[in-house]
Amino acid sequence: MTAEASNDRLDDDDYPAYTMGRAAAMLGTTQGFLRAIGDARLITPLRSEGGHRRYSRYQLRIAARARELVDQGTSIEAACRIVALEDQLEEAQRINAEYRRAAETVDRRG
């Protein structure tokens, strides 16, 4: 693999670049918290060949939001549900914006 290909992977939000220990340290939380949100199926870390959990930047953002809610007193289960719904809403809004742009392009060509 070339250095350029390696850098492209690190720029990829979905590339599982972080170990569980590193992810927990970055989030200021415990590995147990990461396991708990994995058990709740909020995020599903990829596994290395040795079976170790690996997290992407996208997953870390999701985990950080869940931690924020838990720190405010929300249960882990409820926090995971809230974050999942927020993520779904964001995706739906992105898709709607794409459809609007496509419709505007068709209208202009008219």
Protein Blocks (a to p, Z undefined) as FASTA:
>chain_A
ZZklmmmmmmpmklcfbcfklmmmmnopafklmmmmmmnomaccdddfkopacddfklmm
mmmmmmmmmmnopafklmmmmmmmmmmmmmmmmmmmmmmmmmmmmmmnZZ
